[in-house]
Amino acid sequence: MSRPPGAEVYRVDWTPGSDELHGTCHCGAERSGQDPVELWEWMLGHPTGHAAGHSPGAAEEDG
């Protein structure tokens, strides 16, 4: 199935055996955490706190 032009894709993956979630924004920025609401707010708040290629957890350190 193809996406319409300009469609944004957000992704949250769960790490089996843990409480860890890994979010990926449509811009390529990544963040890990345990709170799904916080991850979605971060992704939907694009571009605040985003930089393509951010390593997991880097957003938390940026403040």
Secondary structure, 3 states (H helix, E strand, C coil): CCCCCCCCCCEEEECCCCCCEEEECCCCCEEEECCHHHHHHHHHCCCCCCCCCCCCCHHHHHC
